[in-house]
Amino acid sequence: MRLSLDINVLLDVVFNRSGADASGKILDLCEDGSHQGEVAWHTLPTVFYYLEKSRAAQESWEFIENLTDIVHVVSAGHAEVKRVFATE
């Protein structure tokens, strides 16, 4: 099963917010290979920005590197967005 992870799932885990347990379980499913996690490319610099405000740059880079080991980074351009919202 594919799981599309939005920025809030990642920030829950990073900052141990109220949804951290559920979000952590989602990342665990991606890490164990039972589900395919996907994250939009533009999510990564935003997560890095928030991480770097509270942690060392090296730790922030390591989080992104580890994340990209367990989830697939997807890109979306104009054509992909139009296809998603196309009606039949």
Backbone as a ProteinNet text record, in pm:
[ID]
protein_1_A
[PRIMARY]
MRLSLDINVLLDVVFNRSGADASGKILDLCEDGSHQGEVAWHTLPTVFYYLEKSRAAQESWEFIENLTDIVHVVSAGHAEVKRVFATE
[TERTIARY]
84.9	0	89.2	48.9	121.7	64.8	154.8	116.6	178.8	96.3	145.4	161.4	284.9	313.9	320.9	239.4	247.6	343.2	369.7	468.8	432.7	304.1	263.5	301.2	297.2	340.2	486.8	567.4	710	738.4	671.2	694	643.1	537.6	492.2	605.7	672.9	781	901.3	940.6	1059.5	1047.7	930.4	913.2	829.4	803.6	727.2	595.9	526.5	397.3	291.3	170.6	63.8	34.5	58.3	33.8	155.1	257.6	384.9	372.9	290.1	277.8	221	111.6	49.4	141.2	202.5	292.9	415.5	465.2	578.3	544.5	422.8	379	372.5	331.5	327.1	467.9	562.2	700.8	756.9	717.2	761.6	713.8	590.9	538	619.7	665.1	749.8	887.2	939.8	1073.8	1079.4	974.1	977.2	942.3	906.5	880.8	741	654.7	518.4	432.9	474.8	405.2	509.5	468.3	557	521.7	611.1	589.7	634.2	557.6	591.4	581.5	675	675.7	703.1	633.7	654.3	791.1	856.4	992	997.2	892.4	896.3	877.8	844.2	832.7	970.7	1068	1200.4	1269.1	1274	1338.8	1263.3	1132.4	1054.1	1081.6	1085.1	1119.3	1260.6	1353.1	1490.6	1494.4	1420.1	1416.1	1375	1266.2	1219.2	1315.6	1373.1	1471.4	1592.4	1644.4	1767.2	1748.1	1623.9	1598.4	1617.9	1602.2	1610.3	1723.1	1790.5	1894.9	2013.5	2118.8	2237.9	2209.8	2276.7	2258	2288.8	2393.5	2430	2317.4	2257.1	2144.8	2026.5	2005.1	1896.1	1919.9	2043.1	2076.6	2061.2	2103	2092.1	1946.7	1857.7	1716.3	1664.8	1696.6	1650.7	1711	1837.9	1902.3	1837	1812.4	1746.8	1605.1	1535.2	1398.9	1397.1	1489.8	1491.3	1539.4	1591.3	1622.7	1497.4	1391	1271.1	1147.9	1151.3	1037.4	1085.9	994.4	1022.9	985.4	1074.1	1047	982.9	863.3	791.7	793.4	793.7	786.7	652.6	611.7	486.5	502.9	470.8	471	328.6	316.2	185.2	103.3	166	94.4	41.7	122.7	79.1	-37.8	-31.4	-140.9	-269.3	-259.5	-378.2	-436.9	-351.6	-399.7	-472.9	-421.7	-484.7	-624.5	-638.5	-766.1	-855.9	-816.6	-898.4	-1025	-1133.8	-1260.4	-1289	-1351.1	-1385.4	-1531.3
-117.7	0	123.6	222	349	444.3	510.3	609.2	742.4	842.6	975.8	1052.1	1087.2	1151.4	1302.1	1373.2	1519.1	1569.8	1695.5	1756.2	1738.4	1735.8	1724	1590.1	1483.9	1353.2	1360.1	1421.4	1430.8	1522.5	1635.2	1728.9	1673.4	1591.9	1525.1	1444.2	1367.4	1281.1	1363.8	1458.4	1539.1	1614.3	1673.6	1758.1	1692.5	1561.3	1486.4	1556.9	1598.2	1665.7	1563.9	1610.6	1523.9	1403.4	1411.6	1298.5	1210.8	1228	1158.5	1007.3	952	805.8	750.3	807.4	760.7	785.4	902.1	934.4	843.9	813.7	722.2	583.2	537.9	406.4	405.2	517.1	526.1	514.6	585.4	575.5	435.1	370	232.3	138.8	158.1	76	94.5	215.3	243.1	180.6	191	138.9	-13	-80.7	-227.2	-283.1	-194	-236.3	-287	-287.9	-336.3	-234.7	-108.4	-2.3	84.8	143.9	234.3	377.5	443	581.8	674.4	779.4	880	1017.3	1102.7	1238.6	1330.9	1441.9	1539.1	1603	1626.8	1683.9	1814.2	1896.4	2028.2	2022.3	1906.3	1888.3	1886.8	1833.8	1814.9	1944.7	2047.3	2170.1	2237.7	2221.8	2282.4	2211.3	2077.6	2002	2037.5	2045.9	2082.9	2220.5	2315.1	2451.3	2449.4	2378	2372.7	2296.3	2189.7	2113.7	2199	2268.8	2344.7	2460.5	2507.2	2613.8	2565	2434.4	2383.1	2282.1	2243.1	2141.8	2178.7	2105	2127.2	2090.4	2159.9	2133.9	1988.6	1933	1793.7	1698.9	1719.7	1635.7	1650.6	1770.5	1795.6	1721.6	1728	1656.2	1505.9	1455.8	1312.4	1266.9	1349.4	1313.5	1300.5	1398.4	1394.8	1274.6	1248.6	1133.8	1002.4	987.3	866	853.9	964.9	963.7	915.4	966.5	927.9	784.6	721.8	579	493.8	548	466	511.6	629.5	676.2	720.8	721.3	764.9	911.9	990.9	1132.5	1146.4	1203.6	1220.6	1366.8	1386.5	1522.3	1540.3	1661.2	1691.1	1820.6	1812.7	1930.8	1960.2	2049.5	2092.3	1973.5	1891.1	1778.7	1680.4	1652.6	1558.2	1614.4	1740.5	1803.2	1803.2	1837	1837.3	1696.8	1593.6	1457.5	1416.2	1454.1	1418.8	1479.7	1602.9	1672.5	1663.1	1585.1	1568.7	1489.5	1531.9	1458	1376.8	1265.9	1179.8	1191.3
0	0	0	-77.8	-80.7	24.4	92.2	191.2	153.3	132.9	101.9	232.5	264	391.2	373	446.3	437.5	545.2	540.1	629.6	776.5	807.9	948.3	1008.6	930.4	979.8	1021.5	936.5	965.8	1083.9	1087.9	1198.6	1331.4	1329.1	1451.6	1512.3	1427.2	1474.5	1518.6	1436.7	1464.3	1596.4	1620	1738	1847.5	1832	1931.4	1965.4	1860.5	1879.4	1917.6	1940.1	1991.6	1902.7	1774.1	1685.1	1661.9	1742.2	1718.6	1719.5	1806.4	1812	1682	1635.5	1511.5	1392.2	1388.1	1277.8	1278.3	1396	1407.9	1356.8	1383.6	1334.7	1182.1	1124.2	978.1	920.8	979.8	932.6	954.5	1063.3	1087.9	977	928.9	820.4	692.7	672	554.7	572.1	691.9	718.5	710.5	757.2	752.9	615	522.1	385.4	358.2	458.5	435.7	359.9	361.6	289.2	218.8	108.2	34.8	72	140.4	177.9	67.3	47.6	-51.3	12.2	-23.1	27.8	-90.2	-94	-201.3	-186.6	-298.3	-295.9	-218.4	-230	-166.4	-14.7	37.3	181.5	248.1	179.3	239.1	280.5	194.4	241.4	355.4	358.7	466.9	599.1	595.5	716.5	761.8	668.2	702.8	768.3	714.7	769.1	916.4	947.4	1086.1	1175.5	1122.9	1200	1234.8	1136.2	1156.7	1254.7	1270.1	1367	1510.5	1531.3	1667.6	1689.3	1582.4	1593.9	1506.5	1522.4	1440.5	1295.5	1205.1	1062.6	1028.4	1087.6	1059.1	1098.2	1211.8	1256.1	1160.5	1113.1	1018.8	887.9	836.7	713.6	733.5	849.2	876.6	878.3	934.8	935.7	792.4	707.7	568.8	496	519.3	454.9	497.6	627.3	677.1	624.2	617.7	565.1	421	340.7	199.3	177.9	282.6	274.9	288.6	350.4	374.6	297.7	238.5	159.2	21.5	-71.5	-207.9	-220.7	-278.6	-300.8	-438	-440.1	-566.5	-608	-737.1	-788.7	-857.4	-865.8	-933.5	-1010.5	-1134.2	-1218	-1262.2	-1351.9	-1399.9	-1454.2	-1536.7	-1598	-1493.4	-1390.7	-1287.1	-1206.7	-1174.5	-1099.4	-1182.5	-1309.3	-1396.2	-1405.7	-1414.6	-1424.4	-1297.6	-1181.6	-1054.2	-1044.2	-1089.3	-1074.6	-1196.6	-1297	-1416.2	-1381.6	-1439.2	-1420	-1544.1	-1522.1	-1636	-1669.3
[MASK]
++++++++++++++++++++++++++++++++++++++++++++++++++++++++++++++++++++++++++++++++++++++++

